[in-house]
Amino acid sequence: MREVAELNGDGIGPELRDAVHVLNEALGSPVSFRAVDWSLERREAGDAALVEGIEAARSLGGAMKYPTVTQTLRPNHVRVSKNYTGEIDMHVVRVATGGTYEDAGMRLGHYSAVSIRVMERTAVEHAAHFAFRLAEQHRHRVLSTSKYTIQRAADGLFEEVVAEVATEYRNTVHSKELFDALLAKVIMNPERYDVVVCPNEYGDFLSDAIYGLIGSIGLGASAAYAFTPSHQPKIGIFDPAGGTAPDIAGKGVANPSGAIEAYGMLLEYCGEFETGRAIVDAVHACIAAGEKTADLGGTLDTMGFTHAVAGRVADSR
């Protein structure tokens, strides 16, 4: 049994954690969890919570993370969001450092403000290699997207690095698209897209837009990775893409799909490939069969959906 860190947060986080624990136990506990309190209260009290969480993830090599409230601290290299239902099977690979998120900026008097936009070659190389390796498991297509005609320095560097990495993957087709044009095309024909790699904030915007297309942000699962110098993942942190949803916290009605899929991704990362894939397939099968939560028009609560997924995984083994 492999031990992984568990970064527990706020809002619906405890309910999503309980759903993952139920499923993990139903599968015979393929992983065990080392819990870390990452609630807002503890994170805002000092650095101890962040240090403990980071050290646990680093020493164990993997972690499940649940939604956290962000105020003065943002507990968030490469971030991958999987969005799929029906004919949509899209993977957004996001450079989760740099961009406009790196600098909060400063006010220049009453009328102006400025912030620095950051793009780092090594971080883009990690993201690009991950994207092309991911595409080799799917439709052998990688699209890079940014505003390279406007942000000529930062986004120009991003596209330059991705194009360089593309030459190492001769069986995968690389193309690029301006981000604003891509948004329109994804809305009209999302089924055309496979692996998309982009700078920080573009990935944030795009993944949320896709969650809207597939019906609920509760369906989104993501992973954040740190890499070795040879671009191999050495730490993976897996989490549902949604937020803390304080309006439904404690009611037992949150959609656990994203958390369950993130748990499936965690198992794949830990070497439990068949089980991890079976979990993701079971989530999709339940929804397709009408076994779904209220945000998708169904009648199941959080645990009802979790038990439905567990049943389908058991039947597939």
C-alpha positions in Angstrom: 0.0 0.0 0.0 1.4 3.4 -1.0 1.1 6.3 1.3 0.2 9.7 -0.2 -0.4 13.1 1.4 -3.9 14.5 1.8 -4.3 18.3 1.9 -7.6 19.0 3.5 -9.2 22.4 2.8 -12.5 24.3 3.2 -16.1 24.3 2.2 -17.2 21.1 0.5 -13.6 19.7 0.9 -14.5 17.4 3.8 -17.4 15.9 1.9 -15.3 15.3 -1.2 -12.6 13.7 1.0 -15.2 11.4 2.6 -16.3 10.3 -0.8 -12.8 9.5 -1.9 -12.2 7.6 1.4 -15.4 5.5 0.8 -14.3 4.6 -2.7 -10.7 3.9 -1.6 -12.0 1.5 1.1 -14.4 -0.2 -1.3 -11.4 -0.9 -3.6 -9.4 -2.5 -0.8 -7.4 0.7 0.1 -4.8 0.8 -2.7 -3.4 3.9 -1.0 -3.3 5.3 2.5 -3.5 9.0 3.4 -1.3 11.2 5.6 -3.7 14.0 6.5 -2.6 17.6 6.6 -4.9 20.4 7.8 -4.8 23.0 5.0 -7.9 24.9 6.2 -8.0 28.7 5.8 -7.7 29.2 9.5 -4.5 27.2 9.8 -2.9 28.5 6.7 -3.6 32.1 7.7 -2.1 31.5 11.2 1.4 31.1 9.8 3.7 29.1 7.5 3.5 25.8 9.4 0.5 24.4 7.4 2.1 25.2 4.0 5.5 23.8 5.0 3.9 20.6 6.4 1.8 20.1 3.2 4.7 20.8 0.9 7.1 18.5 2.8 4.5 15.7 2.9 3.9 15.9 -0.8 7.6 16.1 -1.5 8.6 13.1 0.7 5.7 10.9 -0.4 5.8 12.0 -4.1 2.0 12.3 -4.4 -1.0 13.9 -2.8 -4.8 14.4 -3.0 -5.7 18.1 -2.5 -9.2 19.4 -1.7 -10.7 22.9 -2.4 -9.1 25.7 -0.3 -10.3 29.3 0.3 -7.7 31.8 -1.1 -7.1 35.0 0.7 -3.5 36.2 1.2 -2.0 32.8 0.5 -2.4 30.9 -2.8 -1.6 27.2 -2.1 -1.6 26.2 -5.7 4.9 23.8 -12.6 2.5 22.0 -14.9 -1.2 21.6 -14.3 -3.4 19.2 -16.3 -7.1 19.4 -16.5 -9.1 16.6 -18.0 -12.5 17.5 -19.4 -14.5 14.9 -21.1 -18.1 13.7 -21.5 -19.8 12.3 -24.6 -17.7 13.3 -27.6 -15.5 15.8 -25.7 -12.1 14.4 -24.7 -9.9 17.3 -24.1 -6.8 17.7 -21.9 -5.6 21.2 -21.0 -1.9 21.3 -20.0 -1.1 24.6 -18.2 2.2 26.1 -17.2 1.1 26.7 -13.6 3.8 29.3 -12.9 4.5 32.7 -14.4 2.2 34.5 -16.7 0.3 37.4 -15.2 -0.3 35.4 -12.0 3.3 35.7 -11.0 3.1 39.4 -10.0 0.2 41.0 -8.2 1.3 44.3 -9.6 1.3 47.8 -8.2 -0.7 51.0 -8.5 0.9 54.0 -10.2 -1.0 56.9 -8.6 -4.8 57.2 -9.0 -5.2 56.3 -12.7 -2.8 53.5 -13.6 -1.5 50.1 -12.5 1.2 47.8 -13.8 2.2 44.1 -13.4 5.0 42.0 -14.8 4.3 39.1 -17.1 6.7 36.2 -16.6 7.6 33.2 -18.9 10.3 30.7 -18.0 11.9 28.4 -20.6 12.3 25.5 -18.2 8.7 25.5 -17.0 7.5 25.7 -20.6 9.8 22.7 -21.6 8.3 20.6 -18.7 4.8 21.5 -19.9 5.5 20.8 -23.5 7.2 17.4 -22.9 4.3 16.4 -20.7 1.7 17.5 -23.4 3.4 15.6 -26.2 3.8 12.4 -24.0 0.2 12.7 -23.1 -0.8 13.1 -26.8 1.0 9.9 -27.6 -1.6 8.1 -25.5 -4.4 9.7 -27.3 -4.8 11.2 -30.8 -1.3 12.4 -31.4 -2.2 16.0 -31.7 -0.9 18.9 -29.6 -2.2 22.4 -30.0 -0.3 25.3 -28.3 -2.2 28.5 -27.7 -1.4 32.0 -26.6 -1.5 35.6 -27.8 1.8 35.4 -29.5 1.0 38.2 -32.0 0.5 40.7 -29.2 2.6 39.4 -26.3 5.5 38.9 -28.6 8.2 38.5 -25.9 6.5 36.3 -23.3 4.1 34.3 -25.4 6.6 34.4 -28.3 9.0 32.5 -26.0 6.3 30.1 -25.0 5.5 29.2 -28.6 9.2 29.0 -29.6 9.9 26.5 -26.8 6.9 24.3 -27.6 7.9 24.2 -31.3 11.4 23.2 -30.3 10.1 20.3 -28.1 7.7 19.3 -30.9 10.7 18.2 -33.1 11.4 15.4 -30.6 8.0 13.8 -31.1 7.8 13.0 -34.8 4.6 10.9 -34.5 2.6 13.8 -33.0 1.3 16.7 -35.0 1.8 20.2 -33.5 -0.1 23.3 -34.4 -0.8 26.6 -32.8 -3.8 28.9 -32.4 -4.4 32.4 -31.1 -6.1 32.0 -27.8 -9.2 34.2 -28.5 -9.8 32.4 -31.8 -9.5 29.0 -30.0 -12.1 29.9 -27.4 -14.7 30.5 -30.2 -13.7 27.3 -32.0 -13.8 25.2 -28.8 -17.3 26.4 -28.1 -18.5 25.5 -31.6 -16.6 22.2 -32.1 -15.0 21.0 -28.8 -14.8 17.4 -30.1 -12.0 18.4 -32.4 -9.5 19.1 -29.7 -7.2 16.6 -27.8 -4.2 18.0 -25.9 -3.9 21.8 -25.6 -0.8 23.4 -23.9 -0.8 27.0 -22.8 0.6 29.6 -20.4 -0.8 29.9 -16.9 -3.8 32.2 -17.1 -4.9 30.9 -20.5 -5.2 27.4 -19.1 -7.2 28.7 -16.2 -9.7 30.4 -18.5 -9.9 27.5 -21.0 -10.4 24.7 -18.5 -13.2 26.5 -16.8 -14.9 27.2 -20.2 -14.8 23.5 -21.0 -16.3 22.6 -17.6 -19.2 24.9 -18.6 -19.6 23.1 -21.9 -19.7 19.6 -20.3 -22.3 20.7 -17.8 -20.6 21.4 -14.4 -17.3 22.5 -12.9 -17.9 19.6 -10.5 -16.9 17.2 -13.4 -13.4 18.7 -13.6 -10.3 16.9 -12.4 -6.7 18.2 -12.4 -3.2 17.4 -11.5 -0.2 19.6 -10.7 3.3 18.2 -11.3 6.9 19.0 -10.4 9.6 17.5 -12.7 13.1 16.2 -12.7 15.6 18.0 -15.0 14.8 15.3 -17.7 11.1 16.3 -17.6 9.9 13.3 -15.6 7.2 13.9 -13.0 8.6 13.5 -9.5 5.6 14.9 -7.5 2.0 14.8 -8.4 -0.8 16.6 -6.6 -4.3 15.7 -7.7 -7.5 17.6 -7.0 -11.0 18.5 -8.2 -11.1 21.6 -10.3 -14.0 23.3 -8.5 -13.9 25.6 -5.6 -15.1 25.4 -2.0 -18.8 26.1 -2.9 -19.7 27.6 0.5 -23.4 27.8 -0.5 -23.8 24.0 -0.5 -21.1 23.1 2.0 -22.3 20.6 4.7 -25.4 19.7 2.7 -24.1 16.5 1.2 -25.1 17.4 -2.3 -21.8 18.4 -3.9 -20.9 16.6 -7.1 -17.9 14.4 -6.3 -17.1 13.5 -9.9 -14.0 15.7 -10.1 -12.6 14.5 -6.8 -13.3 10.9 -7.8 -11.6 11.3 -11.2 -8.7 13.1 -9.5 -8.4 10.1 -7.2 -8.4 7.8 -10.3 -5.6 9.9 -11.8 -3.7 9.6 -8.5 -4.0 5.8 -8.7 -2.7 5.8 -12.3 0.3 8.0 -11.1 0.9 5.5 -8.3 1.0 2.6 -10.8 -2.5 1.3 -10.3 -3.3 1.9 -14.0 -6.3 -0.5 -14.4 -8.0 0.6 -11.2 -7.5 4.3 -12.0 -8.9 3.9 -15.5 -11.8 1.9 -14.2 -12.7 4.7 -11.8 -12.8 7.3 -14.5 -14.8 5.1 -16.8 -17.3 4.4 -14.0 -17.9 8.1 -13.4 -18.7 8.5 -17.1 -20.9 5.4 -17.2 -22.9 6.5 -14.2 -23.6 9.9 -15.7 -24.5 8.4 -19.1 -27.0 6.1 -17.3 -28.7 9.0 -15.5 -27.1 8.3 -12.2 -26.0 11.8 -11.4 -26.1 14.6 -8.9 -28.5 17.6 -8.9 -26.2 20.0 -10.7 -26.5 17.7 -13.7 -30.2 17.2 -13.4 -30.1 14.0 -11.3 -31.3 13.0 -7.9 -28.3 11.5 -6.2 -26.5 13.1 -3.3 -22.7 13.0 -2.9 -22.6 9.6 -1.2 -25.3 8.2 -3.5 -23.2 9.0 -6.5 -20.0 7.7 -4.8 -21.6 4.3 -4.1 -22.9 4.1 -7.7 -19.4 4.6 -9.0 -18.0 2.1 -6.5 -20.6 -0.5 -7.7 -19.6 -0.1 -11.3 -15.9 -0.4 -10.5 -16.6 -3.6 -8.6 -18.6 -5.0 -11.5 -15.8 -4.2 -13.9 -13.1 -6.0 -11.9 
